[in-house]
């Protein structure tokens, strides 16, 4: 397992570089589509909380300044821009957005994808995984089963209906979760 840097900008870049992989974005965005099947709006996947603070605390101004510096650095990073552009090319937009809950404020890179663009994102994930075109229908069917067994609200029932296909077929087997049976 890789270790993250202690520098907050470097650590955030490392986390976002993982979250912006097509196969990771595909799982997150497809999960949102499964959670809201009747919703025709864009799907949202929060890929990473890049900053967090107590909204009413004495450090709110310092947090705000640190967040601006962090987001500015991440937004300008050429490697992250290239990863975001690859997703944008298949219809996945991204933007840093603020949000909050009872623990405070944070800023995240949010991915948005119209449901009609999910097949293009899946094609990008297949390309990245090196899956040949002749195998893509079978792999796509395995991905659908993986999603129903692992990321659907009726996952327990789906585990009795569908065979175990392991992890996402777009994830290399050496990266599969060792807690998932194969």
N, C-alpha and C positions, 0 to 999 in steps of 0.2 A: 504494500500500500504506500502510495506517495505521501510525503509529508508536506504540509503547507508552510510557507514562509511566515515569519513573525511580522514582517512589514505589511501593514494592512492593504496597501495598494497592490503589492505583489501577490499577496494571498487572495485578494478579490479577483485579480486577473486569472490566477490559477483555477479558482472555482468557476468563473464565468467561461473559461476556455473549455471546461468539462461540460457545463450546462448548454453551451452553444453547439455541441456536436449534434448533427442531424438526428441520430438515433435517440438521443436523450430528449431533444425537443419534440420528436415524434411521439414518444411515450407520454410526455406531459400534456401535449396538446390533444392527443387522442383521448387521454383520460378525461380532460375537460369536456370533450364532445360526448363521451359516454355518460358523464354525470348530468349533462343537460341535453338529452336527446331531442327535445322539441324546440330547442332554441336555435334559430337560424343566424344569430349574431356571430361575430368573431369569437374565437375561443381565446382565453387568456391563460398563460402559464407564467407564474412568477418564478424566475429561474434562480434568483439569489438575493438575499438581503445583504446589501453592501454596506449598510450603516444602520445603527440602532441607538436610540437614546431615550432618556426620560424626558417627555415633552415639557413637564413643569419643573424640572430640576434646575439647579444653579448652573449646570454646564450646557444649557440649551444653545447659547450663542456659539460656544466653542464647538459643539457638535455640528451646528449648522455650517460653520466655516470648514470644518474637517470634511463634512459630507460634500460640500461644493468642490473642494480640492480633490476628493476621491472620485467623484463622478466625472469631473473634468479630465482627470488623468485616464480613467477607464474609457471615456468617450473618445479620447484622442489616440488611444493605443492602436497602432496599425494592425497588430495581430487580431485583436478583438473586432476591429472594424471589418477586417477581411472575413472573419467568421460570421459576423452579423450580415455582411453583404451576401454571403453564400445562402443564408436563410432567406434574405430579402428577395433574392433572385427566384425563389420558388414560392413567393407570396407570404412569407412570414415577416412581419414588421416587428421592430423592437424599439423601446424607448425607456429611459430611466423615469420612474414615477415614484412619488411619495405615497405612503400609506401609514396607517397607525392601528394599534389595538390597545388593550389595557396596559401593555407593557411599555408603550411609547411609540416613537416615530421611527420609520426606516425608509430607505430608498432601495428600490429593486429594479433590475432590468426585467421588463415585462415583455413577453412575446405574444403577438396576436396573429391569428391565422384564420381566415375564413374556412369553414368546413370544406368547401369545394377545393381548397388548395392542399388538403392533407395528402391526397395521392401523389402530388408532386414532391412533397416533403418525404414521403415514403420512398419514392424513386431515388431521391438524393441519399437517403439512409442506405438503400440497397447499393447504390454506386459506391459509397464510402466503404461499405462492407465487402465489396468485391463480388457481389452476387451477379452471376451471368443472367442475361435476359431470359434464357430458356427456363430458369429456375424461379423466376420472380413470382409467378402465380402461386406456386406451392409455398414459397416463403411468405408471401402476403397472407395466405390462409393460416399459416402457423402463427404469424404475428396477431391476427385477429383472435385466435384461440388464446394466445398468451395474454392479450389485453382482457378478454372476457374472464379468464381464470384469476387474474391478478389485479386488475384495475377497474372492475365493474362493481356496482353496488350489490349485485347478486353473485359475487365471486364464489361464495361457498356452494351455492346450488350449481354454478357453472363448473366447479371442480368435479362434480359428479356427472355432469353432462358431456364434458369434453376431455380428451386425453391430455396428459401432462406433456407439454412440448418443451419444457425447460424454460430458460430465460428467453428474452426477445431474440428472434433469429438474426437481428441486426447487430447484436452484441456478440463479440468473439467469445467462444466457450471459456477461454482462460479468464475472462472477466465476469463470468456468471457468478451470481450470489451462491456461496457454498451452502447456505441454509435452504436453498430451493432444491427439491429433489429433481433429478433428471432421469 
